[in-house]
Amino acid sequence: MVSPKQKIKIEKIEGKEDDEVNFTEVLLLEKNKKLEIGKPIIKNAKVVGKILKQGKGKKIIVFKYKAKKREQTKKGHRQTFTEVEIKDILLSSQ
């Protein structure tokens, strides 16, 4: 759940810094203390955000070991992410 002016890290999406991003698949919306649940998504709702930066997370180590086989594997992984600031949550009525 997000709110305006909140900064979130999500899985990497295409775009450059300061680009505007629209998320149209809204599952849950709270407006004026009224909760609306999508089935499966809420029509005519979107979340507008701005890309702050693209980056990589901390490195994690993946180590696999098989006893009695002399087999071991060590790998590192850094997940890419996009940091987005939520600008507005819009619900247009028909």
N, C-alpha and C positions, 0 to 999 in steps of 0.2 A: 504494500500500500504506500502510495506516495502523496506528497502535498506540495504546493507551490513553494519555490525557493529551496527545495531540498536537493542535495547532491547525491547521486547514486552511481555505483559502478555496475555495469552490465557487461555481458559478453560482447566482444568486439562487433561493431556495426560499421558499415562504410560511411565515410564522410571525413571532412577536415575540421580542425578547430574553428569554433565560432559558427559552424553550420547549424541550421535549425532542423530538428528531427520531429516527425509526427508519429505517434503510436496510436493506431486506430483500433487495435484489438483490446478493448477495455473489458475486463471481466466483472469488476465491482466498482461502484461509484457511490460516494456519500456526498450529497449536496443539500445544504440547509437542514442538517440533522435527519435527512431522509436517506435510507439505504436502498440502493437499487442493485439487483443481482442479474447478470446477463444469462441468457439461455441460448447458446454458450457465451455470446458476447453482447454488449450493449450497443445497439445501433445508434448512429449519429453522435457518438462520444469519441473524443480523442484527447490525448495528452500531448502538449507541445513542450519541447525541451531544446536545450542548446548544448552542443558538444563542447566540453571544456578541454579534454585531452584524450589522446590515445596512448596506451601504455601496456606494460607487462607487469604481472604480479610477481610476488616473491617466488623464488625457485623452491620446488619441492623435489625430494629425492624418492625415486621409485626403486626399491631393492627387492629382487626376487631371489630366493635361495631354495634349492632342492637338496635335502639331506641325502647322503650316501651316493650321490651321483656326481659330485664335484662340479656342480653347475650353479653359477650365480651371475646375476645381471644387475647392473647399476645404471640407472638413467636419471637424468634431471629433466624437469619440465617447468616452463614459465607460461602461464595462461595469459593470453592477451585480453585486454578489457578496454572499454570506453567509459569515460566519466561524463555523466550528463547532469545538467542542472535543469530541474523541472520549472518551466516558466508559467504554464497555465493548464487548467483542466477544463475542457469545453464540452458542453452538452447542448447541441442544437435541436430544438423541438420542431416537429413537422406540423 
